[in-house]
Amino acid sequence: MTAELHNFRQHLTATLTTLALLAGGVTVAVEVASAPVSAAAAADNGLARTPQMGFNNWNSTHCRAEFNEAMVEGIADAFISRGLKDVGYTYVNIDDCWALPNRDASGNLVPDPVRFPHGIKAVADYVHAKGLKFGLYSSAGTKTCDTQGFPGGLGHEQQDANLWASWGVDYLKYDNCNNNGVDAKQRYRAMGDALKATGRPILYSICEWGSNQPWTWASGTGNSWRTTGDISDSWSSMINIAHQNQPLAPYAGPGGWNDPDMLEVGNGGMTDTEYRTHFSLWSQMAAPLLIGSDLRAPSAATLAILKNTDVIAVDQDPLGRQGTVVSSSGGLVVMSKPLADGGRSVTLTNETTSTRTIATTVDALGIGGASSYALKDLWSRATSSTTGAISASVPAHGTVMYRVTPGTPVPPPTGLDQLSDLPWTSAVNGWGPVERDRSNGEQAAGDGRTLTLNGTTYTKGLGTHAASDITYYLGGGCQSLNVDVGVDDESTAGGSVVFRIYRDDTLVTDSGLRTASDPPRHLSADLRGGGKLRLVVSDGGDGITYDHADWANPQLACGRGPSAGTHALSDLAWTSAANGWGPVERDRANGEQAAGDGAPLTLNGTAYTKGLGTHAASVVTYYLGGSCTAFKANVGVDDEVGAKGSVVFQVYRDGALAADSGKVTGADAAKAVSADVSGASELKLVVTDSGDGVDYDHADWGAPQLTCA
């Protein structure tokens, strides 16, 4: 993200619509500056561990006369008779206009005796008798939002909360009208404190419209917070609200949810195809599911949408992650939501006006490591499988929604591997996808740049953005991970993160706080016996702005190395071999061209039957698996070039220099080099020119021996 965009973001107006730049059907998600919610930060009332489900009358009745006691009790009846309670809908909530315009002489709210002749407590008792919960409405101002001006809760927080608790209220929707300009945090926290003080568990729904970015401060106060203005029953309203809510995924979690407003399903302003998209996106975004249509006389199509248990299960998944946009182009949008069983929910949404094919892959969804994946279409109920590709023909304004479940995992890694070359089993990122061998660019896959930490560039690694969590399947056979970590240099204006490495969900090591100005820090993790590796990046406590976090040169060592005993290195398989001219030769000198064209290995008149013939510059690596103890060899420039040539031999263990020959020329006798490699995962043999070019630099590792336990 450019510095200009970051600067723009920090000067967002109160209107959340600036979070979505809509051009040509493409949604460009703008990152939001502040720390995401964590489960520990959610309102401490034990409620809404998954998004709340229920009903609110406003979208279907507003303040008309049909909103009354009989209507509300009829909705409670419909919850039972139409099977809505059975699929998870719990709250029967009433909205504005339930009270008289004035408080009584004691300052208490008074239910309208025409609408509610038996009072609110009687209605709450009726709802409770059916095993359901009851909610009502107020505003964090002097009056509510309806033009008739019913009394709000500002200045009456504890009095109102106590009254509602005495009535048996289980849910409060608290609006934002007539607030007299009082600070939003102050107003909403006052009511949150009052609700807690009653001792009754009351779910607290903050309806602040996103005016003051409640996702950045409401998580310790309420159980959900409105991120947008009011929805209306039209495609344009619904999809624009989805665009506004989509970028806020890092702020949602168990106990505290982003709320893009109530459902319009069944109110008649959209087609059933559009309503299925509405319901799919709200579930994919882990949004509260509050029905806004009259359930006493729903159509069969409306009930089929609202009672789709497969889609509801995505919304109610106990992992509690909001889905994120993984690609968006030309009105074709793909979202991925991590699920508690290790799978993903994916939505393929066609925002255009003609049928289109939308495609993605399991890798793009942040799931991998399996040989195949089961797909279930959550609307048609059709099942299929894939090895990685996912696509569907999607009608105009439609959504195809799949549950993607990994099958048998691929075999665990063996040898010394770069993590960016291995399939992960799960990858969740704060912004955009996790990138392989590139930094995170926050938007489309591949939009990052070369991994660079404090001026050092890396060709291999993982580019992430806080908050991220990547999992690899180890199968119990890996020894260690070595990696450099830091904030990528593209975060020129800041960024602070903490890197953590887990073995089977046990913390092995962490980086401490790393900022954009810090040099890379090397982390080494003992993974022995671990079935799972997790790489986690969290923000440094100051929000996720600029938190482009790199796992650079992450080397995973798995499996046992060479068997016990002493081995001629030329008899072992190397993991990689790069040479200046021609191939690295086994038991022959390097002849610079075809394999086998060199002479017998000879150093200053002494012949060697075993060894490696190389040519500067060369690098040969071997996987040791922590099972070897010592390496030794005689090194020099091969006699086939006479007195010409000059090189330096170096031995590295796990990236650290362990032995150096100094300058060796064709006129010199062979030099003995040795290195302690106890516990090392990798042995690297390097030959460089000595500063005078690579001409005639035929460099022999004579009689190289590796001793292993």
N, C-alpha and C positions, 0 to 999 in steps of 0.2 A: 504494500500500500504506500502511495506517495506521501511525502511530508505534507503536501497541500491538502490531501484528503484527511489525514490525521488532524490537521489544524482545523479543517472544516467541521470535523466530528466534534471537536471540543467546544465548538460554538453552536451546537444544535439548538434550535428553538424549542419551545415547549411542545410543539406539535410533533408527534411521533412519525407523521407521514414523511418527514425528511429522512427517515431511516431507509426508505425504499426508493431508489431512483428508477422509475419505470419508463423505459424507452423501447419502443418496438416490441413489447411483450417480454423483454428481458428484465429480470430482477437483479439488481446489483446490490448485494448486502453490504451495508456500511457497519463496520465494527463499532461497538459501543464502549466508551471508556469508563470502566469501573470493574470491581472484582465480582466474579460470578458467585451465585449462591452456592453454598455447600449444605449438605444435609444437616450439619451441626448448627448452621445459622438459621434454619427454618424456625417459624413460630413454635415456641415450646409448649404446645398444647396437645400433642399426640394425634392431631387430626390431619386429614388430607395427605396421608402417606402415598396415596395415588390420587390423581385429579378427581375432584368431586363430581358426582353425577346426580342429576335430578331434573327439576322443572322450575321455570319462572314464568309468570303470566304476562309480563310486559309486552313481549313481541306480538302476542295474539290479541290482547285486550286493551293495552294502554290503560287509560283511566276511565274507560267507558263503564256504563252502569252494569254491564254483564260481569264485571269483576266484583265478586261478592262471596259470601260464605258458602253458598251452595256450589258455586263454581269450583272453589278450592277443594271442598270435600269431594266433589265429583272427580277431580283430578286424582286425589288419593285413591278413590275407588278404582279408577282406570289403571293406576300403577299395579294393582293386584289383578284385576280382571283381564288386562291385556298383557300380563307377563312382564311388565317393565321392571318391577322389583326383582324378579327372578334373574334378570340379566345385569343388575347392578345399580339401577336408578334408585336413589335413596331419599333425596331432599325434595320436599314440596315447599317451594318458596313463593312468597307474595312480594310484590314490588310496591311502588308508590301509590298513594291515595287510600291507604287503609285507615288513616287516622282522621280525626276532626281537625279543622284548621287551627284550633287553639288548644293549648294545654289547660288542665283544670286548675283549680285554685291552689293546689299543692305543687303545681309545675309538672305534673305527670302527663304523659301522652294518653289520649283517649281514643279507643277504636271507634270508627264511624258506626253508629248504631243501626243505620239503614243497611250498609253493606255487611256488617258483622253483628247481627242482633244478639248473638250469644257471647260476643267478645272474642278476643284473640286466643285466650287460654283454652277456650272450648274447642276452637279449630285445631290448635296444637294437640290437644288431647285426642281428638278424632284421628289426626294423622298418626300420632304415636300408637294408638290402638291397633293400627294396621302394620306395625313394625317398621314404620317410616320415620323420617325426621322432618322438622318444620323450620322454615326460615322466613325472615322478614327483612324490611328495607328501611334505611334512613339515609341522611346526608350529613357530611362533615361540615355543615354550614348552619346558618340560622333558619333556613327553610329548605325543603326538598326541591326537586327539579320541576315538578309539575307547576304549571302557571297558577294553580289555585293556592299555592304557597302553604303547604303543610309544614308543621314545625320540624326543624332539623335538630341534630344532636350537639351542635357546638355550644360549649358551656354547660351542657347537661349530661356529659358522658357517663358518669357513674350512676346518676339517677336513672337514666334510660337503660343502661346495662342491667342494673338491679331489677328493674321492672320486667325487662325481657326475660331474664333468667327465671323470675317468678312465674312467668307464663309458660315456661318450658321451651323457649326458643333455642334452636340448635345451630342457627346459621344467620349471619348478618351480612347483607350487602350494603356497603356504606359509600354513598355517592359523593359528589364534589361540588354541588351547586351552592350558591349564596355563601361562599366561604369567607367573605369580607377581607380577602387578601392575606389571611393568616397562613403562616408557613405550613405546607402540606405535611411535612414530617411531624410537626408538632401536633396537628389536628388528628392525624391518623394514629399516631402513637398514643395519644390521650385515650382514644376509644379502645385501642388494643389493650392498654393497661387496665381500663375499666372492665373489659370483658374478662380478663384473667382474674381480676379481683372478685368477681362474682362466685368463683369456684365452680362454675358450670362450664363444661367444654362446649364452646361456641365457635364454629368455623367462621373465620373472619375474612370476608371477600372485600378487598380494597378496590373501589371503583373510582380511581383518580384520573382515568382516561389516558394515562401515559404522559400527562402534562409536565410532570417533574421527574421523569424517568424513575418510577417507583421500583423497577427491577433492581436498581442500584442501592435501595435503602429499605425496602419494605419486607425483605425476607425474614427479618427477626421480629416482625410485627404481625403480619398477616399470613394467611394460607394461600392466597392468590392475589394478583394485582392486575387490574386492567391495563393493557398495553396500548390501547387504541381508543378512538371515539366509538360512538354507538354503531352497531351493525344495522343494515337495513336488508330487506328481502329482495336482493338483486345480485346478479353475478358480479357486477363491477364492485359493489360494496364488499361482498364476501372475499373476492380474490385480492382486492387491495389491502384489506385487513390481514389476510394471510401473509402478504408480502411484508407488512410492517412487523408482524410477530415472528417471522422466520429467523431474522438475525439474532434473536435474543436467547437462543438455546442455552448458552453457558450459564444463564441465571436461574434456570428451572431445576427443581429436584424435589425429592420427597418432603412434603410439608409445605412447599412453597412453589406456586406455578404461575407462569405467564398466562394471562387470561385475555384472549382476543374477542371476548363477548359471547353472548348466548347463541344457540343454534336457531336457524330459521327454517330448518327442515320441516316441510308440511304446511308452510304458510301460503304457498301458491305463487310466489313471485319468481321462482326458478323452476327449471325442469328437473325431473327425477335424476337425470344424468348429472346436472349441476349440484343437486343436493347430495348425491353420492360423493362427489368431489369435496363438498363442504365437510361432510362427516369424516371422510378419509383424512383430509388435511388437519382437522381439529384433533383427531386421534393421533396422527403422526407427530403433531406438535405437543403431545401430552397436555392438551388444554382441558379445562373443565368442560364437561358435557351436560349443559343445562338446556333441556328441551324448551322451545319457545312457541310451540303450536298447541292447539286445543286437543288434548288427548282423549276427550270424550267422544270425538267422532273422527278419528284419523282414517286416512285411506290405507288400503293394504300395502301400497308402495311405501308410504311414510313409515308404517310400522316395520316393514322389512328393512328399511335403512336404519332406523333407530335401534332395532333389536339384533343387528348383525353382531353376534358374539365374537366372531373372529376379529373384527375391526375394533370392537370394544376392548378386547384383550390386549391389543396394541396400546391403546390409550392407558389402560390400567396395568401395564407391565410393571412389576415391582422394582425393576432396576431404576426406573424413574428418570430416564433420559429423554429430553426433547429431541426430536429428529432435526437434522440439518440438511440444508441444500448442498448437494454434491456437484450438481451441474445445472445450468440455466442458460438457455440460448434460444432465441427466436420464439419464446413462449412455450418451450418444452422444458419442463422442470423435473428433476429427479431429487427426491429426498430419501435419506437413510436414517433409520432409528435403531440404535442398539437395543437388544432384548436380553432379558435375564438368562435365557437358555443358551446364550452365545450366538444366537442367530441375529437376523436383521429384518425389519420391516422396510419395504421400499415402496414409494409412491412414484408413479410415472404420470405426470399431469400435463395435459394438453390445453394450454390457455388460448390456443388459436381457434378459428372458426371453421376448420376443416379437419378431417381425420388425418392423423400423422402417426408415424412409427417412432417410438422413443426407445432408446437402447442405453444400457449401462453394463457394468461388469461387477463381479463380486469384489474385485480388488478396489474399484472405485467406491463401493459401499463400505469399505473398511473391514472386510471379512475375508479370510483366506485360510490356507493350510489344509484344505480338504480335497479329496480327489473328485468329489461330486457334491451337489447341493440339491436338496428338495425344495421345490417351489410350490406354494399354494396360493392360488388367486383367491383373495379374501372376499370377492364379490361373486364370482361365478362358482367358487368352491372347486374348480378344476385343479388337479395336481400334475406336476411334471418334474423333470430334473434337468440340471445343467452342470457342465464342468466349469462354467465361469461367465458365459454371456447371458444377459437378460434383456429381453425386448418384448414389445407388444404394440399392436395397432390400437391407438387410443382415439376415441371419437372426440369431436369438438367439445371443449369444456369438460371433458371426462377425465377420470383417473383410474388407472389400473393399479391395484395394490397387491403386493406379494408379501408373504412371509417366507424368508429364505433361511433354511436350516442346513448347517454343514453335515455332511455324511462322515464316513470314516476318514480320520485325519491321515495326511501323508506321513511317511516314516519320519522320525525325528532326524535332525541334521547330524552329520558326522564330519569329522575333520575340522579344519579352520575355515570359517565362512564369514563373509561380510553380511551383517543383518539385512542390508538393503537388497541383497541377492536372494533372500529367503522369503517364503510366504509367511505372512503373519496370520494369526487366527482371528485377530480383532484389532481394529485401529479406529480410535475416536479422537478427533482433533478439535481444538477451539475454533479455528477459522479455516475453511477450505479443507482439502484433503491432506493427509500425511504424504510427503513427497519422498521419492527414492532418488538419492544422489543429487538432490537440489534442495535449496532452502524453501521454506513455505512462503508462497506469494499471496495467501489469504483468499484467493478466489478460485479460478479454474485450475485443474490439474496441469502441472508443468509450467506454471507461470512464475515460479521462483527462479533464482539464479544460482551460480556456483556457490557451494557451501564455503563460507569464509568466516573464520573466528579470529578477531584481533589481528587481521592482516594475513593469517595463514589460510591457504585454500586446501580443500579436501575434495578428492574425486569420488569418495564413497561416503555414504551416510544417510541419515533420515532428517528431513526438514519438517519440524512440527511448530505448533503454536499453542501456548497455554490456553485452556486446560486440555491436555492430551493424555491418552492412555493407550499403549500398544502392547499386545500380548502375542507371544510366540510359544508354540508347543515344543517342549524339549524332550519329553519322554524319559526323564531321569538319567540321560546319558551324557550330559554336558558338564564341563568343568568350570569354565570361567568366561567372563565377558570383559573386554578391555575397550574403552571408548574415551574420546575427548568430548567435552560438553561445553556449551556456552551460548550466548545470545549472538545471533548472526549479525555480521557487520551491516546488513541492510537496515537494521534497526538503529539508524544513526542518531535518532532523537531520544533514545532511551530504551526501556525494557528491563525487567528484572524477573528472574524465574528461579525455581528450585527443581533440579533433576533428581529423581529417585528411581532406584532399581530394586525390584521385588523378586524373590524366589518363592513361588507358591504363596503369594500374598504376604510374605514376611519381608520386611524391609531389610535389605542387605547393605546398601550404602546410599548416601545422598551427597549432593554437591555443595550444600549450603547455598546461600544467596549468590546468584551470578548476575551481573549487569552487563550492559553493552560495552563498557569500558574495561572489563576484566579479560585477561588472557584465558585461553582454553584451560579447563581443568581435566586432568586424567582421572577416570574412575575405573577401578578394578573390582569385579564382583565374583564371589565364590558361588557357583551354581550347582555344585555337586549334589546329586540326588533330586534335584528339582524337576518337577514335571512341567512347570510353566515359568516363563520369564515375562515380567511386566516392566515396561518403561513408562514412567509417569512424569509429566511436567506440570507444575502448578505455578500460578503467578506468585510474585514475591511479596504479596500483601498490599500492593498499590494498584491493583487492577490489571487487566490483561492487555493494555495498550502497548503496542510495539513488541510484544513478547514472542518474537521469532526465535525458536529454540532449536539448536542443532545437536544431533547425536552424530559426531564426526568419527569416521574410521572405526565403526563398531565391530570388533572382531569377536566372534563366538567360537569357542573351542569345545568340541564335542567328540565323544568316543575315545577309546584308548589309542595311544600312539604305538610305536614299534614294540615288538615283543621283547622280553628280558634277554639280555646278552649284549655282545659287542657286534655291531653291524658295519660293514663297508657301506658308506653313504650312497655309493653308486648302485648298490643293490636295492635301495629303497625307492619308493615312488615319491616324487616331489609333489607339492601342491601347486606350485607355479614355477616357471623358469623363463626369464627374459634375458636375451643376450645381445651384445653389440653387433656381432656379425655371425651369420649362420646359427645353427642350433647349439645349445649346450650338449656336449658329448659325454657319454658314459665310457670310462676306461680308455679314452683316446684324447689326444689334444684337439683343439679347435682348428679346423682347416678353413674357416670363414665362409664356406659355401654349402655344399650338400652334406647331409648327415653321413658320418663315417669317413670323411675325406681327410681327417687329421692323422698325424703320425702317432706312434706309441708315446705315452706320457713320459717325458724326460726332463729332469731339472738338474742343470749343471753336471750332466753326465750320469746321473742316477735315474734308472728307469723304474716306473711304478706300474704295476699291473692293474691297480684299482685307483679310481679317481674321477674327477670331473674336469673336462676341458672347456674353458669359457673364454670369452673375449670381452674386454671392457667396452662399454659399461654393462655389467650383468648383475642380476639378482635371482637367486634360487632359494625357494622356501620349502621347508618341511614341517609337517604337523607332528608334534611330539606328544601331545595329550597329557602333559605333566608326568610322564612315566620315565623320562630319561634324565641322566645325571651329568654326562660329560661329553664334550666334542673335542677332537684334535685332528690336525692335518699338517702336512708339509706343503708350503705354498711357494710359488715362484713363476717366472716367465719361462715358457717352454723353450727348449733348446732349438726348436725348428725355426726360430727367428734370430738365432745367434745372440749377440750382445744387445740387440735392439729391444725397444719396448720398455715401458716403466708403468707400474701399477701400484695400487694399494688394496690389500685384502682386509675385509672387515667381517666380523661375526656379530650378529645381533640375536638377543633372546627377548622375545615379546616386545620388540621395538626398541630395546635398550642396547647400546653398544657394549659388547662383552669382550671383544678382542680386536686389535688393530695391528697389522704387520708393519706399518710404516711403508715408505717407498721401497719397492723392490724392482730391480732392472734385470734385463737379460744377462748381464754380467755377474749377477749376485748368486751366491749359493742359496739353496732353499732355506726358508725360515719356518720354524715350528710355531704354530699358533694353537692355542687351546682355550676353552671356555667352559665355565660351570653353567649347565643348563638345567639344574635341578628344579623341578616343578614347572618348567616353561611349557607353554602351549605351542610356541612357534620358534623354529630356528631359521635364520635368514643369513645366507652367504652372499656378500656383496663384493664386487670388484669395481673400482673406479680407476680412471686414468690419474696420473699423478700431477696433472696440471699442464701437460705438454701435448695433449691430444691423444687419440686412441690408436695411432699407427703402430702396428706390430704388437699390440697389447694382448698376446696369447697367454692367458693366465690359467695355471693349473692348480687344482686342489688335489695334491698327491696323498694317497692313502688316507682319505678322510674317514675317521672312525667315530661312531656314535655309540655310547654305552648307555644301556637302559636297564631299569630294575624290573 
